[in-house]
Amino acid sequence: MLVPKGITGKTVGVLGLGLSGRAAIRSLAAAGADIFAFDDAVAPHTATADIRPAQFAAWQDWPWHKMALLVISPGVPHHHPTPHPAAAMAADQGIEIVSEVELALRAQPTAKLVAVTGTNGKSTTTALIGHCLNAAGISVAVGGNIGAAACSLDDPGPDGVLVLEMSSYQLETTPSLAPDVAVILNISPDHLDRHGGMDGYIAAKAKILDQIKPDGVAVIGTGDPHVQALAKTCAARLIDCQIAEPASAPAAQRQSVALAGQHNAENAAAAALAVTHLGVSLATINAAIASFESLPHRLQTVAACGKVRFVNDSKATNGAAAAKALGAFNDIYWVAGGLAKQDGIDPALPFLHSVKKAYLIGTAANAFARSLAGKCPAAICGDLDSATRAAFNDARSADTGGTILLAPAAASFDQFANFGARGDAFASLARQLCASDNGGKHA
């Protein structure tokens, strides 16, 4: 566990009791802080042992006059569109608002630090960096916005590496972030309500570059003008800036099912640049890429029967992410829709050449159908079950079969608790359909 220094005896509020909030409480308790905790969705009688070191109380009842710090969960707004009233109270009283990741960094870990962000691809790149470091025999801890909360990690030590995926929300509230390697893959419209528009979102992502170590490196993608501008800013600041070109991806990426597609070529190139800076050889990187497995809900093959395979990319929650998935396969039967984001389906429209038909679900179905009219055959199916079954019937009837791709280009919250639940439902149905399809043979 990473335990912040200088917090003993201080009063700290924790707002939000998800994974990061509970990790923060455990870390603060180990540091000897006096902790007050609250979550709008958690009743006092349902609080578990995880928060017993804290006093569970309505935020209005906290001792604000002696509060030193407010630790806020990523899902809780502190600026836009409207700050949570507890965050507004902290701001009014000059109380610093920080993330759980900030607590981990205030533990002053001795390991080198790699921080990874981007609208799309950051989880895959973070995991691949960790995988390459493991393959090189380097002690590594991976977490943050992926897997374990940062405070839950152990310090890998002075010869090790701490690899953190960072969301835009976390970057806004982690002022101590000073990476040895900062990776920023891409920026496309997302979470704009939380950042007051595109400029605010770009500014939040750019914070990963603010305090790179003097001998550190920035690894930046090439796919959009926003990151291209940040690369120029790095050069003007005399930061060592290396560009992750898809064409420069290690050779093993081209044979990797888990890293299929042009976007994953860029992710692999970025990961290779990051770990090369940390002393990992190209031979080790290629071997690691060859053994890398897809993360859940990210271009994950979940079932196959005959000439049909099912690919779960439920994490493709915006149009830009779906576009990258569409570029990775041929003969696609595309399941899309849900709760549309700011960019809708538009970024995916230039990538329809391999789509045989789209099967649309959720509240965005009608709008997506209008966007696809005249460009791609589409059917409004309403729900995931109906869409997946319809796609399977069409794919198995085709001579060439095809890929049934869940790449929703939309959030899940209209029909599912989160993108993981949506992906799990798709995977479960895919396996059922294959199991019942005459032993995997075409009917």
NORJOJO-V67052 format. One record per residue. N is the residue number from 0. RES is the residue in one small letter. NEAR is the number of other ideal C-beta (glycine too) atoms within 8 Angstrom. Layout:
[[N;RES;NEAR] [N;RES;NEAR]]
This chain:
[[0;m;9] [1;l;14] [2;v;9] [3;p;12] [4;k;8] [5;g;5] [6;i;14] [7;t;7] [8;g;6] [9;k;9] [10;t;11] [11;v;15] [12;g;16] [13;v;16] [14;l;16] [15;g;12] [16;l;14] [17;g;9] [18;l;6] [19;s;15] [20;g;16] [21;r;12] [22;a;14] [23;a;14] [24;i;16] [25;r;13] [26;s;18] [27;l;17] [28;a;11] [29;a;8] [30;a;11] [31;g;7] [32;a;12] [33;d;7] [34;i;14] [35;f;15] [36;a;16] [37;f;15] [38;d;10] [39;d;4] [40;a;3] [41;v;10] [42;a;5] [43;p;6] [44;h;4] [45;t;6] [46;a;11] [47;t;5] [48;a;4] [49;d;8] [50;i;12] [51;r;6] [52;p;8] [53;a;12] [54;q;6] [55;f;9] [56;a;9] [57;a;6] [58;w;12] [59;q;4] [60;d;5] [61;w;12] [62;p;7] [63;w;9] [64;h;4] [65;k;6] [66;m;15] [67;a;9] [68;l;11] [69;l;15] [70;v;16] [71;i;14] [72;s;12] [73;p;11] [74;g;6] [75;v;10] [76;p;10] [77;h;11] [78;h;8] [79;h;10] [80;p;6] [81;t;5] [82;p;10] [83;h;11] [84;p;7] [85;a;12] [86;a;15] [87;a;9] [88;m;11] [89;a;14] [90;a;11] [91;d;6] [92;q;8] [93;g;4] [94;i;12] [95;e;7] [96;i;10] [97;v;12] [98;s;14] [99;e;15] [100;v;15] [101;e;14] [102;l;17] [103;a;14] [104;l;14] [105;r;11] [106;a;13] [107;q;6] [108;p;11] [109;t;6] [110;a;13] [111;k;9] [112;l;14] [113;v;16] [114;a;13] [115;v;15] [116;t;14] [117;g;14] [118;t;11] [119;n;13] [120;g;13] [121;k;15] [122;s;12] [123;t;12] [124;t;15] [125;t;15] [126;a;12] [127;l;15] [128;i;16] [129;g;11] [130;h;11] [131;c;16] [132;l;14] [133;n;10] [134;a;12] [135;a;12] [136;g;4] [137;i;13] [138;s;9] [139;v;12] [140;a;13] [141;v;13] [142;g;13] [143;g;13] [144;n;10] [145;i;10] [146;g;5] [147;a;8] [148;a;13] [149;a;16] [150;c;17] [151;s;11] [152;l;14] [153;d;6] [154;d;12] [155;p;13] [156;g;8] [157;p;5] [158;d;6] [159;g;13] [160;v;14] [161;l;14] [162;v;14] [163;l;15] [164;e;13] [165;m;15] [166;s;9] [167;s;13] [168;y;12] [169;q;13] [170;l;14] [171;e;12] [172;t;12] [173;t;14] [174;p;6] [175;s;7] [176;l;16] [177;a;8] [178;p;13] [179;d;12] [180;v;15] [181;a;13] [182;v;19] [183;i;17] [184;l;19] [185;n;15] [186;i;11] [187;s;13] [188;p;10] [189;d;11] [190;h;8] [191;l;12] [192;d;6] [193;r;10] [194;h;15] [195;g;8] [196;g;7] [197;m;8] [198;d;7] [199;g;11] [200;y;15] [201;i;10] [202;a;9] [203;a;12] [204;k;15] [205;a;11] [206;k;11] [207;i;14] [208;l;12] [209;d;7] [210;q;6] [211;i;13] [212;k;8] [213;p;4] [214;d;4] [215;g;12] [216;v;14] [217;a;16] [218;v;14] [219;i;15] [220;g;13] [221;t;10] [222;g;8] [223;d;9] [224;p;5] [225;h;11] [226;v;15] [227;q;9] [228;a;8] [229;l;12] [230;a;12] [231;k;8] [232;t;10] [233;c;12] [234;a;9] [235;a;6] [236;r;6] [237;l;4] [238;i;11] [239;d;6] [240;c;11] [241;q;10] [242;i;9] [243;a;16] [244;e;8] [245;p;11] [246;a;5] [247;s;7] [248;a;12] [249;p;11] [250;a;7] [251;a;11] [252;q;13] [253;r;7] [254;q;6] [255;s;13] [256;v;6] [257;a;9] [258;l;14] [259;a;9] [260;g;11] [261;q;9] [262;h;13] [263;n;16] [264;a;14] [265;e;18] [266;n;15] [267;a;15] [268;a;15] [269;a;14] [270;a;13] [271;a;14] [272;l;12] [273;a;15] [274;v;14] [275;t;10] [276;h;10] [277;l;13] [278;g;7] [279;v;12] [280;s;6] [281;l;8] [282;a;6] [283;t;11] [284;i;17] [285;n;11] [286;a;10] [287;a;14] [288;i;15] [289;a;9] [290;s;8] [291;f;11] [292;e;5] [293;s;9] [294;l;10] [295;p;8] [296;h;11] [297;r;10] [298;l;13] [299;q;13] [300;t;11] [301;v;10] [302;a;11] [303;a;8] [304;c;10] [305;g;9] [306;k;8] [307;v;14] [308;r;9] [309;f;17] [310;v;14] [311;n;15] [312;d;15] [313;s;14] [314;k;11] [315;a;13] [316;t;13] [317;n;17] [318;g;14] [319;a;14] [320;a;15] [321;a;17] [322;a;12] [323;k;14] [324;a;15] [325;l;16] [326;g;10] [327;a;11] [328;f;11] [329;n;6] [330;d;12] [331;i;12] [332;y;16] [333;w;12] [334;v;17] [335;a;16] [336;g;14] [337;g;19] [338;l;11] [339;a;12] [340;k;12] [341;q;7] [342;d;12] [343;g;12] [344;i;17] [345;d;8] [346;p;12] [347;a;14] [348;l;10] [349;p;6] [350;f;9] [351;l;11] [352;h;4] [353;s;11] [354;v;11] [355;k;11] [356;k;12] [357;a;13] [358;y;16] [359;l;15] [360;i;16] [361;g;13] [362;t;8] [363;a;15] [364;a;13] [365;n;7] [366;a;10] [367;f;18] [368;a;11] [369;r;7] [370;s;11] [371;l;13] [372;a;7] [373;g;3] [374;k;7] [375;c;8] [376;p;6] [377;a;12] [378;a;10] [379;i;8] [380;c;11] [381;g;7] [382;d;9] [383;l;13] [384;d;8] [385;s;11] [386;a;16] [387;t;17] [388;r;10] [389;a;11] [390;a;14] [391;f;12] [392;n;8] [393;d;11] [394;a;15] [395;r;14] [396;s;6] [397;a;11] [398;d;3] [399;t;6] [400;g;12] [401;g;13] [402;t;13] [403;i;15] [404;l;13] [405;l;15] [406;a;13] [407;p;18] [408;a;18] [409;a;16] [410;a;11] [411;s;16] [412;f;9] [413;d;9] [414;q;10] [415;f;11] [416;a;5] [417;n;8] [418;f;13] [419;g;9] [420;a;10] [421;r;16] [422;g;15] [423;d;8] [424;a;11] [425;f;16] [426;a;13] [427;s;8] [428;l;12] [429;a;14] [430;r;10] [431;q;8] [432;l;14] [433;c;13] [434;a;6] [435;s;6] [436;d;13] [437;n;7] [438;g;4] [439;g;8] [440;k;8] [441;h;9] [442;a;5]]
